[in-house]
Amino acid sequence: MAKDFDVIVFGATGFTGVLVARYLLQEQESAVGAPNAIKWALAGRNNAKLDIVKEELKLKVPSVDPAVIDAIPVVIADSSNEAQLVEMVKKTKVVLTVVGPYQLYGEPLVKACAENGVHYCDLTGETLWVERMVLKYEEAAKKSGAIIVNCCGFESVPSDMTTFLLVDNVKKNKKSGTSEVSVCFTGLKGTASGGTFASVIAMIETSTASELARMRNPFFLTDKKTQEQKKAAGLAGPNTSSMGIKYEKDLGRWSSFFVGGNVNAAMVHRSNYLQKNSYGDKFVYRERMAIGGYFAQLLTTISIALGGFFLYFSLTRALAKRILPKPGQGPSEEVMTNGKFIAKGVAYDDSGKLAARSTTVGSGDPGYSMTSKVITQTAFCLAKGELASAAVKKGGFFTPASAFGLVLAKRLNDKKIMSFDVQSV
């Protein structure tokens, strides 16, 4: 049955949703009127707010005829209205959703897509929620052929794709599996989003202490058998989440805890699991922050520890809610344009010998302008069937690397969204 649209942007009235719409208007593949262009629509809870978005688009994208913007199709759907969600997903090949926190608002849409064979991509970094969605809806997704891809933004595409490319390099040039990939963020210019803070707070408020502790196991998004095997092999400790400061010999830098490290480690190890341990049976992933020298790392560690303390306890968390950015709020155009990240990676072969190095650079504020472009490119991959393997076409829950592989890396590089430089050592 023919679909009305290739992609529907759900949550189009939020800050990130508007950024996605701006990109869709300017990107050649989705520009209105372009040959064989991606057909897309904006979705939100009411027409009035969607009309406001269109007026904002006219100001932000003056190169596009206002009449073209007025004609952008809209779909009305509320994240709590299952009937509206089902009606919406049946109109499209792909739903790109930026409505978070996902653990509060995301499940009904996942259910609708999984049960109706509609592909899905999101920006969640809420791995406990991802785990629950896999357990509840993977069989439905496989039965319907729906491809569900989580963590398609700054969490966790840079880490996931960098690791995929390093492992691929070691495999091709050293004829070896990979025992370890270590990624350090050596440059980070941008702002944490209100949505990110809201997701962290929601996770703390809806999770038990044991669940939060379990997130430190980098293999917790694999199956129980794999987790037991990794534990028996001595690989299942919190290898990415140590609060200690250490010297990264092969990078020549001091490093400390990186806030997104637990999320990204879980997704990277899930990528390996979904690809049948193709990275290596003893593969482990580490991710750290390495901006500045020893004292900078000490200050970072203290700041993160204090931040975690304030968010964990209800009284201080209530204060934090009042002063932190709110969902839907975002930085200035200047901040978004000038933002970037740099991540340095190293990979070790099966014998533990240094085998490859990488530099990954992202253009634009990582949490906003870059992320909005990255998730749009993943939606294009889903809409066009640009997948890593025939197995993905059967449906289920995937990571960016396991769903798209080299295809997504090439897209991001060609579009100058993210560059990957991987060199054999």
C-alpha positions in Angstrom: 0.0 0.0 0.0 1.4 3.4 -1.0 2.2 5.8 1.8 1.5 9.5 1.8 4.9 10.4 3.1 8.4 9.0 3.4 9.2 10.7 6.7 7.0 12.3 9.4 8.7 14.5 12.0 7.0 13.9 15.3 7.5 16.7 17.8 7.9 19.4 15.1 6.9 22.2 17.5 9.8 21.7 19.8 13.3 23.4 19.5 14.9 20.3 17.9 11.9 19.6 15.8 12.1 23.0 14.2 15.8 22.4 13.5 15.0 19.2 11.7 12.3 21.0 9.6 14.8 23.7 8.7 17.3 21.1 7.6 14.7 19.2 5.5 13.8 22.5 3.7 17.5 23.1 2.8 18.7 19.5 2.2 18.8 18.6 -1.5 17.2 15.2 -1.0 14.2 16.6 0.8 13.8 20.1 -0.7 10.3 20.7 -1.8 10.0 20.4 -5.5 13.3 18.7 -6.1 13.4 15.6 -8.4 12.6 12.4 -6.5 12.6 14.4 -3.2 11.8 12.7 0.1 8.2 13.4 0.9 7.8 14.7 4.5 5.4 16.2 6.9 5.4 17.8 10.3 3.4 16.3 13.2 2.4 17.8 16.5 -0.5 18.1 18.9 -2.4 21.0 17.3 -2.6 23.1 14.2 -2.0 26.4 15.9 1.5 25.4 17.2 2.3 23.9 13.8 1.3 27.2 12.1 3.7 29.1 14.5 6.5 26.7 13.4 5.8 27.5 9.7 6.1 31.2 10.5 9.4 30.6 12.2 10.6 28.6 9.2 9.8 31.6 7.0 12.1 33.7 9.1 14.9 31.1 9.5 14.9 29.8 5.9 14.3 33.0 3.8 15.7 31.2 0.7 12.5 29.1 0.5 9.3 30.6 -0.9 6.9 31.3 2.0 4.1 29.7 -0.1 6.1 26.5 -0.1 6.4 26.6 3.6 2.7 27.2 4.0 2.1 24.1 1.9 4.1 21.8 4.1 1.7 18.9 5.1 0.9 18.6 8.8 -0.4 15.7 10.9 -2.1 16.0 14.2 -1.2 13.4 16.8 -0.7 13.4 20.6 1.9 11.1 22.2 -0.8 9.9 24.7 -3.4 9.2 22.0 -2.9 5.7 20.7 -5.5 6.0 18.0 -4.0 9.2 16.6 -0.5 7.7 16.7 -1.7 4.6 14.7 -3.4 6.8 12.2 -0.3 8.9 11.8 2.2 6.0 11.4 0.1 4.3 8.7 0.6 7.4 6.5 4.4 7.1 6.4 7.4 4.9 5.9 9.4 6.4 8.7 8.7 8.3 11.9 11.5 10.6 13.1 10.6 11.5 16.7 12.2 14.1 18.9 9.5 14.0 21.6 11.2 13.3 25.0 11.9 12.3 27.7 11.2 9.1 25.9 10.6 7.1 29.0 7.7 9.5 29.8 6.2 9.9 26.3 7.9 7.5 23.9 6.4 4.0 24.4 3.0 4.5 22.6 4.8 5.6 19.4 7.2 2.7 19.6 4.3 0.3 20.0 2.4 1.9 17.0 5.4 1.6 14.7 6.4 -1.9 15.8 2.9 -3.3 15.4 2.3 -1.6 12.0 5.6 -2.2 10.2 6.7 1.5 10.2 10.4 2.4 10.6 11.4 4.6 13.5 14.4 6.6 14.7 14.8 8.7 17.9 17.3 10.8 19.9 17.0 9.0 23.2 19.9 8.4 25.5 17.7 6.6 28.0 19.1 3.1 27.8 16.9 1.6 30.5 14.0 2.7 28.4 15.6 1.2 25.3 16.0 -2.1 27.2 12.3 -2.1 28.2 11.2 -1.3 24.6 13.3 -4.1 23.2 11.8 -6.6 25.6 8.2 -5.5 25.0 8.1 -4.8 21.3 11.0 -6.6 19.4 8.9 -9.6 18.5 6.2 -7.3 17.1 8.8 -5.3 15.1 10.3 -8.5 13.6 6.8 -9.8 12.8 5.8 -6.5 11.0 9.2 -5.7 9.5 9.5 -2.4 11.4 13.1 -1.2 11.9 13.5 0.6 15.2 16.7 2.6 15.6 17.5 4.3 18.9 20.1 6.9 19.9 20.5 8.6 16.5 22.0 11.8 17.7 25.1 12.9 19.6 24.2 9.9 21.8 25.4 7.6 20.3 26.3 8.0 16.6 29.8 9.5 17.0 30.8 6.7 19.4 29.0 3.9 17.6 30.2 4.8 14.1 33.8 5.6 15.2 34.0 2.2 16.8 32.5 0.5 13.7 35.0 2.1 11.4 38.0 1.4 13.7 37.0 -2.3 13.9 36.5 -2.4 10.2 40.0 -1.0 9.6 41.6 -3.5 12.0 39.7 -6.4 10.3 40.8 -5.3 6.8 44.4 -4.2 7.5 45.5 -6.4 10.3 43.3 -9.5 9.6 42.4 -9.5 13.3 39.5 -8.9 15.6 39.6 -6.0 18.0 40.2 -6.4 21.7 39.5 -2.8 22.7 38.4 0.5 21.3 39.1 3.6 23.4 37.5 7.0 22.5 38.3 10.3 24.1 36.5 13.5 23.5 39.3 16.0 23.1 37.2 18.9 22.0 33.6 19.8 22.9 32.0 23.1 22.1 28.2 23.4 22.6 25.5 23.3 25.2 23.6 20.5 27.0 20.0 20.6 25.9 17.0 21.1 28.2 15.7 17.8 26.9 18.9 16.0 28.0 18.5 17.4 31.5 14.9 16.4 31.5 15.7 12.9 30.4 18.4 12.5 33.1 15.9 13.7 35.8 13.1 11.5 34.5 15.5 8.5 34.5 16.5 9.2 38.2 12.9 9.7 39.2 11.5 6.6 37.5 14.4 4.1 38.1 15.4 2.1 41.2 18.9 2.4 42.6 19.7 -1.1 41.3 18.5 -0.2 37.8 20.8 2.9 37.8 23.7 0.8 39.0 23.0 -1.8 36.3 23.6 0.9 33.7 27.3 0.8 34.6 27.5 -2.7 33.1 28.5 -1.9 29.5 26.8 -5.2 28.3 23.4 -4.7 29.8 21.8 -4.1 26.4 22.8 -7.6 25.2 21.1 -10.8 26.3 21.5 -12.6 29.6 23.8 -15.3 28.1 26.1 -12.7 26.7 26.2 -10.8 29.9 27.1 -14.0 31.8 29.8 -14.8 29.4 31.3 -11.3 29.6 31.2 -11.5 33.4 32.9 -14.9 33.5 35.6 -13.5 31.2 36.2 -10.5 33.5 34.9 -8.0 30.9 31.7 -6.8 32.5 32.9 -4.3 35.0 32.2 -0.6 34.6 35.2 -0.2 32.2 33.9 3.0 30.7 32.6 4.7 33.8 35.4 5.0 36.3 35.5 8.4 38.0 39.2 8.2 38.3 41.7 10.4 36.3 44.2 8.4 34.2 46.8 9.0 31.6 45.9 7.8 28.1 49.4 6.6 26.9 48.5 6.1 23.2 46.7 9.5 23.0 49.1 11.4 25.2 46.4 13.0 27.3 44.9 12.9 30.8 41.3 11.7 30.8 38.3 11.6 33.1 34.7 10.4 33.3 32.6 11.4 30.3 28.9 12.0 31.1 27.6 10.1 28.0 30.1 7.3 28.4 27.7 4.7 29.9 25.1 5.3 27.3 27.5 5.1 24.4 29.3 2.0 25.8 26.0 0.2 26.1 25.1 1.0 22.5 28.5 0.1 21.1 28.4 -3.3 22.8 24.8 -3.8 21.6 26.1 -3.1 18.1 28.7 -5.8 18.5 26.0 -8.2 19.9 23.6 -7.5 17.1 26.4 -8.2 14.6 27.1 -11.6 16.2 30.3 -10.4 18.1 31.9 -9.5 14.8 34.1 -6.9 16.6 35.7 -9.7 18.7 34.7 -12.1 21.4 36.8 -10.2 24.0 36.0 -6.8 22.7 35.5 -3.9 25.2 34.8 -0.2 24.7 36.0 2.7 26.8 35.0 6.3 26.5 36.4 9.3 28.4 36.8 13.0 28.4 40.3 14.4 27.6 40.0 18.2 27.3 42.9 20.0 29.0 45.5 18.7 31.4 45.4 16.9 34.8 43.9 19.8 36.7 41.2 20.3 34.1 40.2 16.6 34.5 40.2 17.0 38.2 37.8 20.0 38.0 35.6 18.1 35.5 35.4 15.1 37.8 34.5 17.2 40.8 31.9 19.1 38.8 30.2 15.9 37.6 30.2 14.4 41.1 28.6 17.5 42.5 26.1 17.6 39.6 25.2 13.9 40.2 24.7 14.6 43.9 22.3 17.5 43.3 20.3 15.5 40.8 20.1 12.3 42.9 18.4 13.8 46.0 14.9 15.1 45.7 15.4 18.4 47.5 18.4 19.5 45.5 16.8 18.0 42.3 13.8 20.3 42.8 16.2 23.3 42.9 18.0 22.0 39.8 14.7 21.8 37.9 14.2 25.5 38.5 17.6 26.6 37.2 18.4 24.1 34.4 17.3 24.7 30.8 13.8 23.4 30.1 12.9 21.0 27.2 12.2 23.1 24.1 14.8 25.7 25.0 18.0 26.0 23.0 21.1 28.0 22.3 21.5 31.0 20.0 22.2 30.7 16.3 25.8 31.7 16.9 26.4 29.0 19.5 24.8 26.4 17.3 26.9 27.4 14.2 30.2 27.6 16.1 29.8 24.4 18.0 31.8 21.2 17.3 33.3 18.1 18.8 36.5 16.2 18.3 36.9 12.6 19.4 40.2 10.7 19.2 40.1 6.9 19.1 42.5 4.0 19.2 41.9 0.3 18.5 43.9 -2.7 19.7 44.0 -6.0 17.8 43.4 -9.4 19.4 46.9 -9.5 20.8 46.4 -6.1 22.5 48.7 -4.3 20.1 47.8 -0.8 18.9 46.3 -1.3 15.4 44.5 1.8 14.3 43.8 5.5 15.2 40.9 7.7 14.4 39.8 11.3 14.5 36.1 12.1 14.4 34.9 15.7 14.0 31.3 16.9 14.2 30.3 20.3 12.8 27.8 22.4 14.7 26.5 22.3 18.3 26.6 18.5 19.1 23.3 18.5 21.0 21.3 20.6 18.5 22.3 21.6 15.0 24.5 18.5 14.4 22.1 16.1 16.1 19.1 17.4 14.0 21.1 16.7 10.8 22.3 13.3 12.0 18.9 11.9 12.9 17.5 13.3 9.6 20.1 11.3 7.7 19.2 8.2 9.6 15.6 8.8 8.6 16.7 9.1 4.9 18.5 5.8 5.2 15.4 4.1 6.5 13.1 5.7 3.9 15.4 4.7 1.0 16.3 1.2 2.3 20.0 2.1 2.7 20.8 -0.6 5.3 23.8 -2.4 6.5 22.6 -5.9 5.6 19.6 -8.0 4.4 19.1 -9.1 8.0 18.2 -5.5 9.0 15.3 -5.6 6.5 13.6 -8.3 8.6 12.9 -5.7 11.3 13.7 -5.4 15.0 15.6 -3.0 17.3 18.9 -1.7 16.1 21.7 0.7 16.9 22.9 3.2 14.2 26.0 1.1 13.4 24.2 -2.2 13.2 21.4 -0.7 11.1 23.4 1.4 8.6 27.1 0.6 8.9 29.3 2.2 6.3 26.2 3.8 4.5 25.6 6.2 7.4 29.3 7.0 7.8 29.5 7.9 4.1 26.4 10.0 4.3 27.6 12.0 7.3 31.0 12.5 5.7 29.7 13.5 2.3 27.2 16.0 3.8 30.0 17.5 6.0 28.1 16.8 9.2 30.7 14.5 10.7 34.1 13.5 9.3 35.8 10.2 10.1 39.5 9.8 9.6 40.7 6.3 10.4 44.4 5.2 9.9 46.0 1.9 10.4 49.1 1.9 12.6 
